[in-house]
Amino acid sequence: MLGSGRGEVLESVDFDLERLGLQMKVLVPEGISVSTAQAYRGIVPKEPEMRIRDILALPPERWKGLLVNDFEQTVFSEHKELAAIRQSLYDSGAVYAAMSGSGSALFGLYRY
């Protein structure tokens, strides 16, 4: 789902990993606690370069740098190990990797 407004307006998105030839790997690091309040304090609202719907229409290999989780900058500066885990997902062949929500779980999308 895509959320707009304050997150209360939801639109369905046709996103089928299997149809796209993708599988998802989710990592939940033990012992890393991210403060949701601190993560939100670090958000600086800005207009995105592209609409999320337009980015999702691109092949996932093109999402890096376009489909951005704004929490990552703040959270990764506080928890450098999470940035390293995301990089390890790319290093292991993920076509796209990101932190889920305000952290600390991360996911990678892989072609199969």
N, CA and C atoms as a LAMMPS dump frame, in Angstrom:
ITEM: TIMESTEP
0
ITEM: NUMBER OF ATOMS
336
ITEM: BOX BOUNDS ff ff ff
-5.0000000000000000e+02 5.0000000000000000e+02
-5.0000000000000000e+02 5.0000000000000000e+02
-5.0000000000000000e+02 5.0000000000000000e+02
ITEM: ATOMS id mol type element x y z
1 1 1 N 0.843 -1.174 0
2 1 2 C 0 0 0
3 1 3 C 0.892 1.242 0
4 2 1 N 0.411 2.268 -0.659
5 2 2 C 1.078 3.567 -0.615
6 2 3 C 0.245 4.482 0.258
7 3 1 N 0.892 5.135 1.21
8 3 2 C 0.196 6.048 2.099
9 3 3 C 0.445 7.481 1.7
10 4 1 N -0.587 8.299 1.838
11 4 2 C -0.433 9.727 1.591
12 4 3 C -1.17 10.481 2.681
13 5 1 N -1.16 11.81 2.559
14 5 2 C -1.722 12.621 3.635
15 5 3 C -0.824 12.471 4.848
16 6 1 N -1.419 12.112 5.961
17 6 2 C -0.633 11.828 7.166
18 6 3 C -0.462 10.322 7.344
19 7 1 N -0.681 9.601 6.233
20 7 2 C -0.597 8.148 6.257
21 7 3 C -1.955 7.495 6.33
22 8 1 N -3.004 8.307 6.372
23 8 2 C -4.357 7.758 6.524
24 8 3 C -5.016 7.433 5.176
25 9 1 N -4.467 7.936 4.072
26 9 2 C -5.009 7.652 2.755
27 9 3 C -4.147 6.565 2.123
28 10 1 N -4.74 5.392 1.888
29 10 2 C -3.979 4.253 1.378
30 10 3 C -4.451 3.871 -0.012
31 11 1 N -3.484 3.597 -0.888
32 11 2 C -3.759 3.137 -2.24
33 11 3 C -3.069 1.796 -2.447
34 12 1 N -3.761 0.892 -3.097
35 12 2 C -3.2 -0.416 -3.39
36 12 3 C -2.131 -0.299 -4.476
37 13 1 N -1.105 -1.127 -4.362
38 13 2 C -0.031 -1.184 -5.353
39 13 3 C 0.093 -2.635 -5.804
40 14 1 N 0.126 -2.836 -7.103
41 14 2 C 0.31 -4.18 -7.643
42 14 3 C 1.8 -4.491 -7.619
43 15 1 N 2.226 -5.226 -6.601
44 15 2 C 3.642 -5.528 -6.442
45 15 3 C 3.771 -6.992 -6.05
46 16 1 N 4.045 -7.825 -7.017
47 16 2 C 4.118 -9.269 -6.82
48 16 3 C 5.57 -9.716 -6.997
49 17 1 N 6.23 -10.02 -5.876
50 17 2 C 7.645 -10.405 -5.93
51 17 3 C 7.879 -11.576 -6.878
52 18 1 N 7.028 -12.585 -6.803
53 18 2 C 7.222 -13.766 -7.641
54 18 3 C 7.109 -13.408 -9.124
55 19 1 N 6.108 -12.606 -9.472
56 19 2 C 5.926 -12.198 -10.867
57 19 3 C 7.14 -11.409 -11.361
58 20 1 N 7.755 -10.638 -10.46
59 20 2 C 8.935 -9.851 -10.813
60 20 3 C 10.231 -10.65 -10.777
61 21 1 N 10.144 -11.92 -10.373
62 21 2 C 11.341 -12.754 -10.287
63 21 3 C 12.237 -12.38 -9.132
64 22 1 N 11.614 -11.947 -8.024
65 22 2 C 12.369 -11.496 -6.861
66 22 3 C 12.025 -12.323 -5.63
67 23 1 N 12.984 -12.424 -4.76
68 23 2 C 12.721 -12.954 -3.425
69 23 3 C 13.282 -11.975 -2.407
70 24 1 N 12.674 -11.959 -1.236
71 24 2 C 13.07 -11.009 -0.202
72 24 3 C 13.759 -11.744 0.941
73 25 1 N 14.842 -11.145 1.401
74 25 2 C 15.551 -11.629 2.586
75 25 3 C 15.413 -10.538 3.638
76 26 1 N 14.923 -10.909 4.822
77 26 2 C 14.731 -9.95 5.908
78 26 3 C 15.708 -10.275 7.023
79 27 1 N 16.379 -9.25 7.527
80 27 2 C 17.309 -9.413 8.646
81 27 3 C 16.837 -8.558 9.815
82 28 1 N 16.764 -9.167 10.977
83 28 2 C 16.409 -8.446 12.197
84 28 3 C 17.582 -8.621 13.154
85 29 1 N 18.482 -7.645 13.177
86 29 2 C 19.678 -7.767 14.009
87 29 3 C 19.328 -7.835 15.498
88 30 1 N 19.964 -8.76 16.186
89 30 2 C 19.76 -8.868 17.635
90 30 3 C 20.552 -7.788 18.364
91 31 1 N 19.967 -7.286 19.433
92 31 2 C 20.672 -6.373 20.317
93 31 3 C 20.776 -4.939 19.834
94 32 1 N 20.107 -4.605 18.737
95 32 2 C 20.13 -3.222 18.251
96 32 3 C 18.735 -2.653 18.421
97 33 1 N 18.629 -1.668 19.277
98 33 2 C 17.344 -1.039 19.543
99 33 3 C 17.361 0.381 18.992
100 34 1 N 16.4 0.673 18.127
101 34 2 C 16.298 2.001 17.532
102 34 3 C 15.154 2.743 18.206
103 35 1 N 15.425 3.917 18.689
104 35 2 C 14.395 4.762 19.291
105 35 3 C 13.534 5.354 18.179
106 36 1 N 12.264 4.979 18.149
107 36 2 C 11.356 5.514 17.136
108 36 3 C 11.246 7.027 17.264
109 37 1 N 11.164 7.522 18.491
110 37 2 C 11.058 8.971 18.706
111 37 3 C 12.283 9.682 18.137
112 38 1 N 13.469 9.143 18.395
113 38 2 C 14.691 9.76 17.878
114 38 3 C 14.729 9.68 16.35
115 39 1 N 14.293 8.564 15.798
116 39 2 C 14.279 8.42 14.345
117 39 3 C 13.375 9.478 13.72
118 40 1 N 12.2 9.697 14.305
119 40 2 C 11.279 10.715 13.773
120 40 3 C 11.827 12.126 13.939
121 41 1 N 12.542 12.379 15.028
122 41 2 C 13.119 13.719 15.233
123 41 3 C 14.135 14.069 14.153
124 42 1 N 14.752 13.064 13.568
125 42 2 C 15.77 13.313 12.55
126 42 3 C 15.219 13.521 11.151
127 43 1 N 13.921 13.355 10.964
128 43 2 C 13.322 13.504 9.633
129 43 3 C 13.179 14.979 9.28
130 44 1 N 13.651 15.321 8.099
131 44 2 C 13.478 16.67 7.564
132 44 3 C 12.621 16.525 6.301
133 45 1 N 11.345 16.94 6.373
134 45 2 C 10.469 16.769 5.206
135 45 3 C 11.018 17.493 3.97
136 46 1 N 10.931 16.802 2.837
137 46 2 C 11.346 17.407 1.576
138 46 3 C 10.576 16.743 0.445
139 47 1 N 10.484 17.438 -0.637
140 47 2 C 9.789 16.915 -1.811
141 47 3 C 10.697 15.886 -2.492
142 48 1 N 10.202 14.682 -2.755
143 48 2 C 11.045 13.665 -3.404
144 48 3 C 11.308 14.016 -4.864
145 49 1 N 12.404 13.478 -5.391
146 49 2 C 12.743 13.702 -6.797
147 49 3 C 11.711 13.063 -7.725
148 50 1 N 11.233 11.891 -7.33
149 50 2 C 10.238 11.157 -8.122
150 50 3 C 9.156 10.639 -7.19
151 51 1 N 7.965 10.484 -7.718
152 51 2 C 6.883 9.88 -6.934
153 51 3 C 7.186 8.395 -6.714
154 52 1 N 6.829 7.879 -5.555
155 52 2 C 7.104 6.476 -5.239
156 52 3 C 6.466 5.552 -6.269
157 53 1 N 5.252 5.855 -6.667
158 53 2 C 4.571 5.014 -7.669
159 53 3 C 5.404 4.94 -8.955
160 54 1 N 6.024 6.047 -9.364
161 54 2 C 6.851 6.056 -10.577
162 54 3 C 8.136 5.256 -10.376
163 55 1 N 8.702 5.339 -9.189
164 55 2 C 9.914 4.561 -8.897
165 55 3 C 9.595 3.068 -8.919
166 56 1 N 8.479 2.688 -8.298
167 56 2 C 8.107 1.275 -8.246
168 56 3 C 7.817 0.702 -9.627
169 57 1 N 7.516 1.552 -10.604
170 57 2 C 7.285 1.094 -11.97
171 57 3 C 8.595 0.756 -12.687
172 58 1 N 9.716 1.221 -12.128
173 58 2 C 11.035 0.93 -12.7
174 58 3 C 11.497 -0.454 -12.253
175 59 1 N 12.446 -1.051 -12.981
176 59 2 C 13.03 -2.301 -12.498
177 59 3 C 13.71 -2.056 -11.139
178 60 1 N 13.59 -2.993 -10.198
179 60 2 C 14.191 -2.808 -8.867
180 60 3 C 15.679 -2.487 -8.887
181 61 1 N 16.38 -2.913 -9.918
182 61 2 C 17.803 -2.591 -10.031
183 61 3 C 18.038 -1.082 -10.122
184 62 1 N 17.021 -0.309 -10.449
185 62 2 C 17.167 1.148 -10.583
186 62 3 C 16.701 1.904 -9.347
187 63 1 N 16.185 1.208 -8.337
188 63 2 C 15.625 1.883 -7.166
189 63 3 C 16.668 2.518 -6.259
190 64 1 N 17.866 1.94 -6.202
191 64 2 C 18.9 2.455 -5.296
192 64 3 C 19.142 3.93 -5.581
193 65 1 N 19.067 4.745 -4.542
194 65 2 C 19.243 6.177 -4.685
195 65 3 C 17.966 6.92 -5.031
196 66 1 N 16.935 6.197 -5.485
197 66 2 C 15.652 6.813 -5.812
198 66 3 C 14.597 6.505 -4.759
199 67 1 N 14.499 5.235 -4.384
200 67 2 C 13.529 4.805 -3.374
201 67 3 C 14.252 4.828 -2.03
202 68 1 N 14.062 5.923 -1.305
203 68 2 C 14.869 6.203 -0.121
204 68 3 C 14.001 6.173 1.132
205 69 1 N 14.493 5.485 2.152
206 69 2 C 13.856 5.521 3.465
207 69 3 C 14.502 6.684 4.219
208 70 1 N 13.727 7.745 4.439
209 70 2 C 14.28 8.947 5.076
210 70 3 C 14.788 8.7 6.497
211 71 1 N 14.368 7.626 7.142
212 71 2 C 14.858 7.308 8.478
213 71 3 C 16.313 6.85 8.451
214 72 1 N 16.768 6.3 7.33
215 72 2 C 18.103 5.71 7.287
216 72 3 C 19.21 6.696 7.65
217 73 1 N 19.14 7.906 7.175
218 73 2 C 20.225 8.859 7.447
219 73 3 C 20.428 9.041 8.943
220 74 1 N 19.358 9.296 9.67
221 74 2 C 19.452 9.504 11.12
222 74 3 C 19.844 8.221 11.842
223 75 1 N 19.148 7.129 11.519
224 75 2 C 19.382 5.865 12.217
225 75 3 C 20.777 5.326 11.921
226 76 1 N 21.211 5.391 10.661
227 76 2 C 22.537 4.88 10.311
228 76 3 C 23.658 5.694 10.96
229 77 1 N 23.429 6.985 11.181
230 77 2 C 24.473 7.779 11.846
231 77 3 C 24.619 7.369 13.308
232 78 1 N 23.533 6.9 13.905
233 78 2 C 23.544 6.445 15.303
234 78 3 C 23.951 4.976 15.418
235 79 1 N 23.593 4.174 14.413
236 79 2 C 23.838 2.721 14.423
237 79 3 C 24.55 2.337 13.13
238 80 1 N 25.841 2.582 13.093
239 80 2 C 26.625 2.334 11.881
240 80 3 C 26.588 0.865 11.454
241 81 1 N 26.352 -0.022 12.409
242 81 2 C 26.281 -1.44 12.082
243 81 3 C 25.087 -1.742 11.18
244 82 1 N 24.015 -0.953 11.279
245 82 2 C 22.863 -1.159 10.399
246 82 3 C 23.203 -0.75 8.969
247 83 1 N 23.944 0.326 8.806
248 83 2 C 24.406 0.729 7.469
249 83 3 C 25.299 -0.365 6.882
250 84 1 N 26.133 -0.964 7.722
251 84 2 C 27.023 -2.036 7.259
252 84 3 C 26.22 -3.269 6.855
253 85 1 N 25.157 -3.564 7.574
254 85 2 C 24.314 -4.707 7.221
255 85 3 C 23.63 -4.459 5.88
256 86 1 N 23.11 -3.235 5.68
257 86 2 C 22.492 -2.933 4.381
258 86 3 C 23.518 -3.116 3.269
259 87 1 N 24.748 -2.615 3.481
260 87 2 C 25.788 -2.776 2.462
261 87 3 C 26.092 -4.253 2.227
262 88 1 N 26.055 -5.062 3.288
263 88 2 C 26.327 -6.499 3.122
264 88 3 C 25.244 -7.167 2.273
265 89 1 N 24.008 -6.655 2.349
266 89 2 C 22.952 -7.185 1.483
267 89 3 C 23.284 -6.898 0.022
268 90 1 N 23.724 -5.667 -0.274
269 90 2 C 24.142 -5.347 -1.641
270 90 3 C 25.343 -6.202 -2.047
271 91 1 N 26.305 -6.344 -1.15
272 91 2 C 27.505 -7.12 -1.458
273 91 3 C 27.189 -8.586 -1.758
274 92 1 N 26.089 -9.083 -1.175
275 92 2 C 25.706 -10.481 -1.398
276 92 3 C 24.787 -10.645 -2.601
277 93 1 N 24.565 -9.562 -3.358
278 93 2 C 23.816 -9.683 -4.606
279 93 3 C 22.426 -9.071 -4.626
280 94 1 N 22.008 -8.402 -3.56
281 94 2 C 20.689 -7.764 -3.564
282 94 3 C 20.638 -6.712 -4.664
283 95 1 N 19.508 -6.658 -5.372
284 95 2 C 19.328 -5.612 -6.382
285 95 3 C 18.82 -4.331 -5.726
286 96 1 N 18.24 -4.46 -4.513
287 96 2 C 17.81 -3.311 -3.728
288 96 3 C 17.81 -3.732 -2.269
289 97 1 N 18.212 -2.826 -1.398
290 97 2 C 18.215 -3.104 0.04
291 97 3 C 17.878 -1.826 0.783
292 98 1 N 17.193 -1.98 1.913
293 98 2 C 16.804 -0.811 2.706
294 98 3 C 16.45 -1.247 4.115
295 99 1 N 16.342 -0.256 4.982
296 99 2 C 15.832 -0.477 6.327
297 99 3 C 14.311 -0.443 6.234
298 100 1 N 13.671 -1.258 7.02
299 100 2 C 12.213 -1.297 7.044
300 100 3 C 11.695 -0.325 8.092
301 101 1 N 10.894 0.632 7.688
302 101 2 C 10.32 1.595 8.626
303 101 3 C 11.399 2.385 9.334
304 102 1 N 11.219 2.562 10.653
305 102 2 C 12.182 3.349 11.428
306 102 3 C 13.279 2.487 12.031
307 103 1 N 13.351 1.214 11.643
308 103 2 C 14.442 0.328 12.057
309 103 3 C 14.015 -0.613 13.162
310 104 1 N 14.803 -1.592 13.424
311 104 2 C 16.131 -1.884 12.937
312 104 3 C 16.169 -3.002 11.899
313 105 1 N 15.01 -3.529 11.504
314 105 2 C 14.981 -4.584 10.486
315 105 3 C 15.399 -4.02 9.124
316 106 1 N 16.07 -4.868 8.346
317 106 2 C 16.487 -4.506 6.986
318 106 3 C 16.05 -5.617 6.04
319 107 1 N 15.931 -5.274 4.763
320 107 2 C 15.561 -6.298 3.784
321 107 3 C 16.357 -6.075 2.504
322 108 1 N 16.516 -7.163 1.781
323 108 2 C 17.138 -7.109 0.46
324 108 3 C 16.272 -7.85 -0.527
325 109 1 N 16.213 -7.347 -1.737
326 109 2 C 15.509 -8.012 -2.831
327 109 3 C 16.539 -8.634 -3.76
328 110 1 N 16.338 -9.9 -4.079
329 110 2 C 17.271 -10.661 -4.9
330 110 3 C 16.565 -11.246 -6.108
331 111 1 N 17.247 -11.258 -7.238
332 111 2 C 16.754 -11.959 -8.423
333 111 3 C 17 -13.453 -8.242
334 112 1 N 16.092 -14.24 -8.731
335 112 2 C 16.323 -15.697 -8.72
336 112 3 C 16.169 -16.262 -10.103
